[in-house]
Amino acid sequence: MIWIIVVVLCIAAGYFIAVLQYRKQIRTWNQNLSFILSNNSNMLLEQLVPSKDITKLLELLNELMQKHRDLKVEYEEKDEAFRQLITNLSHDIRTPLTSLDGYFQLLSKAKEPKIREHYITIIEGRIRQLSEMLDQLFLYMKLQNNCYEISMEKCNLSQILCECMLDFYEQFTSRGIEPEIQLPEEEVIILGNSSVLIRILQNMIKNALEHGDEHFQITLEKAEEIVVTCKNGYANGEEIDFSQIFERFYKADKARTQTSTGLGLAIAKELVEKIGGRIEAISGGAEFSIKVHFPIG
């Protein structure tokens, strides 16, 4: 009978000690969590009680805290990126807005119809530039949303490329450029999105017009993969940092691109990757090329 009492007492003592250890573990965790919250600490919780359940709970708590820290870092990076976006946008639109204000003043003072028409034409051009800049900005912001989806369909890339080149005909002509276009005899059909492909090609061509000289060539090839190459010469000896060319707001020559957001190639890269392609920048001698690769089928 006595040994039964001794066993019961030992078991009771064991449970009592275990309860004390669990209470100590909980108090320690409470103190640690309070410290972490108050001091924004990166410390993790430690285990004092040997128990599978405690070990599992500890792993889950530490994982939860790590995810919270990762989300906090991601939020801070996005917040900083947004601030930079606003700063750059403010800088980029200041010049055309200042120009608009000046031309509106000249327009209000002009009396002759031809002079007024001249100023109106210039003002319309500045407004169009601002509209394009804001359009680029809004599209870039959409692409940063992971929920942004693109519907895929069969597209005639040959036709889209020709239509894009026609859209820029006046700009090429005004600069005295005779673009060279090379297309395969058969039409090239790919799985993509017409609006997205148009935007990609437009941004590539705009980049060539902004930074290129009198030479411009665009080719469409179909072999093991489909490749669109936009090639132009360097203008005014520009130095291009190929490690930054697809980064937002990158401008090779800031003095010449005040009507650009610097988002064109960054947007092109985002769109190309969303429809399953890849994009690269290549330097060859005095020429600069942007190549877009799409899979066949």
C-alpha positions as CSV (number, residue, x, y, z in Angstrom):
1,M,0.0,0.0,0.0
2,I,2.9,2.3,0.9
3,W,4.6,1.8,-2.4
4,I,1.4,2.7,-4.2
5,I,1.2,6.0,-2.3
6,V,4.9,6.6,-3.1
7,V,4.3,6.0,-6.8
8,V,1.3,8.4,-6.8
9,L,3.3,11.0,-5.0
10,C,6.1,10.7,-7.5
11,I,3.7,11.0,-10.4
12,A,2.1,14.0,-8.8
13,A,5.5,15.6,-8.1
14,G,6.4,14.9,-11.8
15,Y,3.2,16.6,-13.0
16,F,3.8,19.5,-10.6
17,I,7.3,20.0,-11.8
18,A,6.2,19.8,-15.4
19,V,3.5,22.4,-14.8
20,L,6.1,24.7,-13.2
21,Q,8.4,24.2,-16.3
22,Y,5.5,24.9,-18.7
23,R,4.6,28.0,-16.7
24,K,8.2,29.2,-16.7
25,Q,8.3,28.5,-20.5
26,I,5.2,30.6,-21.0
27,R,6.5,33.5,-18.8
28,T,9.8,33.5,-20.7
29,W,8.0,33.6,-24.1
30,N,5.7,36.4,-22.9
31,Q,8.8,38.4,-21.8
32,N,10.6,37.7,-25.1
33,L,7.6,38.5,-27.2
34,S,7.1,41.8,-25.3
35,F,10.8,42.6,-25.9
36,I,10.5,41.8,-29.6
37,L,7.5,44.0,-30.1
38,S,8.9,46.9,-28.1
39,N,12.3,46.9,-29.7
40,N,11.6,45.5,-33.2
41,S,14.1,42.8,-32.4
42,N,15.0,39.9,-34.7
43,M,15.5,37.5,-31.9
44,L,13.7,34.1,-32.0
45,L,12.0,32.2,-29.2
46,E,13.9,29.4,-27.5
47,Q,12.8,26.1,-26.0
48,L,13.2,25.4,-22.3
49,V,10.9,22.4,-21.9
50,P,11.8,19.2,-23.7
51,S,8.5,18.3,-25.4
52,K,7.4,17.4,-28.9
53,D,4.3,19.6,-28.6
54,I,6.4,22.6,-27.3
55,T,8.9,22.0,-30.1
56,K,6.1,22.1,-32.8
57,L,4.6,25.2,-31.2
58,L,8.0,26.9,-31.1
59,E,8.7,26.2,-34.7
60,L,5.3,27.6,-35.7
61,L,5.7,30.8,-33.6
62,N,9.2,31.4,-35.0
63,E,8.0,30.8,-38.5
64,L,5.1,33.2,-38.0
65,M,7.5,35.9,-36.7
66,Q,9.9,35.4,-39.6
67,K,7.1,35.8,-42.1
68,H,6.0,38.9,-40.3
69,R,9.5,40.3,-40.6
70,D,9.7,39.4,-44.2
71,L,6.4,41.2,-44.9
72,K,7.6,44.2,-43.0
73,V,10.8,44.4,-45.0
74,E,8.8,43.9,-48.3
75,Y,6.4,46.7,-47.2
76,E,9.3,49.0,-46.4
77,E,11.0,48.3,-49.8
78,K,7.7,48.9,-51.7
79,D,7.1,52.1,-49.7
80,E,10.6,53.3,-50.6
81,A,10.1,52.3,-54.2
82,F,6.8,54.3,-54.2
83,R,8.5,57.3,-52.8
84,Q,11.1,57.1,-55.4
85,L,8.4,56.7,-58.1
86,I,6.7,59.9,-57.0
87,T,10.0,61.7,-56.8
88,N,11.1,60.6,-60.3
89,L,7.6,61.3,-61.7
90,S,7.6,64.8,-60.3
91,H,11.0,65.5,-61.8
92,D,10.0,64.0,-65.2
93,I,6.7,65.9,-65.7
94,R,8.1,69.3,-64.5
95,T,9.7,70.1,-67.8
96,P,6.7,69.5,-70.1
97,L,4.4,71.3,-67.6
98,T,6.7,74.3,-67.4
99,S,6.9,74.3,-71.2
100,L,3.1,74.1,-71.4
101,D,2.7,77.1,-69.1
102,G,5.1,79.1,-71.2
103,Y,3.3,78.3,-74.5
104,F,-0.1,79.1,-73.1
105,Q,1.2,82.5,-72.1
106,L,2.6,83.0,-75.6
107,L,-0.7,81.8,-77.1
108,S,-2.8,84.3,-75.0
109,K,-0.6,87.1,-76.3
110,A,-0.5,86.0,-80.0
111,K,-2.8,87.8,-82.4
112,E,-2.0,86.4,-85.8
113,P,-3.9,83.1,-86.6
114,K,-0.8,81.3,-88.0
115,I,1.2,82.0,-84.8
116,R,-1.7,80.9,-82.7
117,E,-2.0,77.8,-84.7
118,H,1.7,77.1,-84.3
119,Y,1.5,77.4,-80.5
120,I,-1.6,75.3,-80.4
121,T,0.2,72.5,-82.3
122,I,3.1,72.7,-79.8
123,I,0.7,72.6,-76.8
124,E,-1.1,69.6,-78.2
125,G,2.2,67.8,-78.6
126,R,3.2,68.5,-74.9
127,I,-0.2,67.3,-73.7
128,R,0.2,64.1,-75.7
129,Q,3.7,63.6,-74.2
130,L,2.3,64.0,-70.7
131,S,-0.6,61.6,-71.5
132,E,1.9,59.0,-72.7
133,M,4.1,59.4,-69.6
134,L,1.1,58.9,-67.3
135,D,-0.1,55.9,-69.3
136,Q,3.4,54.3,-68.9
137,L,3.2,55.0,-65.2
138,F,-0.2,53.5,-64.6
139,L,0.7,50.4,-66.6
140,Y,3.9,50.0,-64.6
141,M,1.9,50.2,-61.4
142,K,-0.5,47.6,-62.6
143,L,2.3,45.2,-63.5
144,Q,3.6,45.4,-59.9
145,N,0.3,43.8,-58.7
146,N,0.7,40.1,-58.5
147,C,-3.0,39.7,-59.3
148,Y,-2.6,41.4,-62.7
149,E,-3.4,38.7,-65.3
150,I,-3.0,38.7,-69.1
151,S,-5.3,36.6,-71.3
152,M,-3.5,34.6,-73.9
153,E,-4.5,34.0,-77.5
154,K,-3.0,33.3,-80.9
155,C,-1.6,36.5,-82.4
156,N,-0.2,37.3,-85.8
157,L,3.1,38.8,-84.7
158,S,4.1,39.7,-88.3
159,Q,1.0,41.9,-88.8
160,I,1.3,43.5,-85.3
161,L,5.0,44.4,-86.0
162,C,4.0,46.0,-89.4
163,E,1.2,48.0,-87.9
164,C,3.5,49.3,-85.1
165,M,6.0,50.4,-87.6
166,L,3.3,52.3,-89.6
167,D,2.3,54.1,-86.4
168,F,5.8,55.5,-86.1
169,Y,6.1,56.4,-89.8
170,E,5.8,60.1,-89.3
171,Q,8.4,60.1,-86.5
172,F,10.9,58.2,-88.6
173,T,10.3,60.5,-91.6
174,S,10.7,63.7,-89.5
175,R,14.1,62.5,-88.4
176,G,15.1,61.4,-91.9
177,I,15.3,57.8,-91.0
178,E,14.6,55.0,-93.4
179,P,13.9,52.0,-91.2
180,E,14.9,48.6,-92.4
181,I,12.3,45.9,-91.8
182,Q,13.0,42.2,-92.2
183,L,10.2,39.6,-92.0
184,P,10.0,35.9,-92.9
185,E,7.9,35.1,-95.9
186,E,5.3,33.2,-93.9
187,E,3.3,34.8,-91.2
188,V,4.5,34.2,-87.6
189,I,1.8,33.2,-85.2
190,I,2.5,33.1,-81.5
191,L,0.6,32.5,-78.2
192,G,0.4,35.9,-76.6
193,N,-1.8,39.0,-76.2
194,S,-2.3,41.5,-79.0
195,S,-2.4,44.6,-76.7
196,V,0.7,43.4,-74.8
197,L,2.7,42.7,-78.0
198,I,1.8,46.1,-79.3
199,R,3.0,47.8,-76.1
200,I,6.3,45.8,-76.1
201,L,7.1,46.7,-79.7
202,Q,6.1,50.3,-79.2
203,N,8.4,50.7,-76.2
204,M,11.3,49.1,-78.1
205,I,10.8,51.4,-81.1
206,K,10.4,54.5,-78.9
207,N,13.6,53.6,-77.1
208,A,15.4,53.4,-80.5
209,L,14.0,56.7,-81.6
210,E,15.0,58.5,-78.4
211,H,18.5,57.1,-78.2
212,G,19.4,56.0,-81.8
213,D,21.0,57.8,-84.7
214,E,19.9,57.7,-88.3
215,H,20.2,53.9,-88.5
216,F,17.3,51.7,-87.4
217,Q,16.5,48.0,-88.2
218,I,13.8,45.7,-86.9
219,T,13.7,42.0,-87.8
220,L,11.4,39.1,-87.1
221,E,12.9,35.6,-87.2
222,K,11.5,32.1,-86.7
223,A,13.8,29.1,-86.1
224,E,14.1,27.2,-82.9
225,E,12.3,30.2,-81.3
226,I,10.8,33.4,-82.4
227,V,13.0,36.4,-82.1
228,V,12.3,40.1,-82.6
229,T,15.4,42.3,-82.8
230,C,15.3,46.1,-82.7
231,K,18.7,47.5,-83.6
232,N,20.0,51.1,-83.8
233,G,23.3,53.0,-83.6
234,Y,24.3,55.0,-80.6
235,A,23.4,58.6,-80.6
236,N,25.9,61.3,-79.5
237,G,28.3,58.7,-78.1
238,E,25.9,57.6,-75.3
239,E,27.3,55.3,-72.6
240,I,24.8,52.6,-71.7
241,D,25.0,50.6,-68.5
242,F,23.6,47.2,-69.7
243,S,23.2,46.0,-66.1
244,Q,20.6,48.8,-65.5
245,I,18.9,49.1,-68.9
246,F,15.8,47.3,-67.9
247,E,15.6,48.9,-64.5
248,R,12.8,51.5,-63.9
249,F,13.8,55.2,-64.4
250,Y,17.1,54.3,-66.0
251,K,18.1,56.8,-68.6
252,A,21.4,56.7,-70.6
253,D,21.3,60.4,-71.3
254,K,19.2,62.3,-68.8
255,A,19.6,65.6,-70.6
256,R,17.9,64.2,-73.7
257,T,15.1,62.2,-72.2
258,Q,13.2,64.7,-70.1
259,T,9.9,63.8,-71.8
260,S,10.4,60.1,-70.9
261,T,9.6,58.4,-67.6
262,G,12.4,55.9,-68.1
263,L,9.9,53.1,-67.7
264,G,9.6,52.0,-71.3
265,L,12.1,49.1,-71.3
266,A,11.2,48.2,-67.7
267,I,7.6,47.8,-68.8
268,A,8.6,45.8,-71.9
269,K,10.6,43.4,-69.7
270,E,7.7,42.9,-67.3
271,L,5.2,42.3,-70.2
272,V,7.6,39.9,-72.1
273,E,8.1,37.8,-69.1
274,K,4.4,37.7,-68.3
275,I,3.6,36.1,-71.7
276,G,6.4,33.6,-71.4
277,G,9.2,35.3,-73.3
278,R,12.6,36.8,-72.3
279,I,14.3,40.1,-73.3
280,E,18.0,41.1,-73.5
281,A,20.1,44.0,-74.5
282,I,23.2,43.5,-76.6
283,S,26.0,45.8,-77.6
284,G,27.9,45.1,-80.9
285,G,30.4,47.7,-81.9
286,A,28.6,50.9,-82.6
287,E,25.2,49.3,-82.5
288,F,22.8,48.6,-79.7
289,S,20.1,45.9,-79.9
290,I,17.1,44.8,-77.9
291,K,16.1,41.2,-78.5
292,V,12.9,39.6,-77.5
293,H,12.6,35.8,-77.5
294,F,9.3,33.9,-77.6
295,P,8.8,30.1,-77.6
296,I,7.2,28.4,-80.6
297,G,3.9,26.8,-80.1
